[in-house]
Amino acid sequence: MNGVVFGQDAYTDLDFADDIFLLAELLSLLIPVLEAFAEEAAAIRLEVNWDQTKVQVLGTQQPDTETLDLQCMGTRLQLLTNLFTLVH
């Protein structure tokens, strides 16, 4: 996963408290990274809460959320195409 480039800097993740944001330019690269992340977490007896895991899509080419079935470790992930989706 090559992450996201801002200027001359490349980022693969952002961490804050117990939240981790994994960054990828393509959705096809994200699932293997999420699975590897879960395996690494399990090695130190941590667990990813897949029910609370969300995928935020940014950019001009938005995927068709009706047909996209994004799954990781047997759980369908919630796909967000707009930050306002989180506001109730």
Steps between C-alpha positions, in 0.01 A plus 500: 500500500652830401266717709417855409743771393469859620770714345825313553371292791333157474271371775371147548319560829387759752467405867298673773429341839345160422403593143713417198445636151658290226546686173501351151462643153298199379230298677653184352815568706312570821352156577835312507639774725202475736543123518874533570424763764254262671760221499764729651254617766407141586869418551501740796153392617309796360187474290353717226133582551381443142146616585639847572746503210411748229655573163502866394525555126658825389567638155315580185425143389249367750418127489146377447401432860198296388712233330823519701522222758802583713576215741785427734543197725141391423338832594346748257658840560303822503600716204482877549512730200424813699620611844145615577396133501637481856276782624163381632 
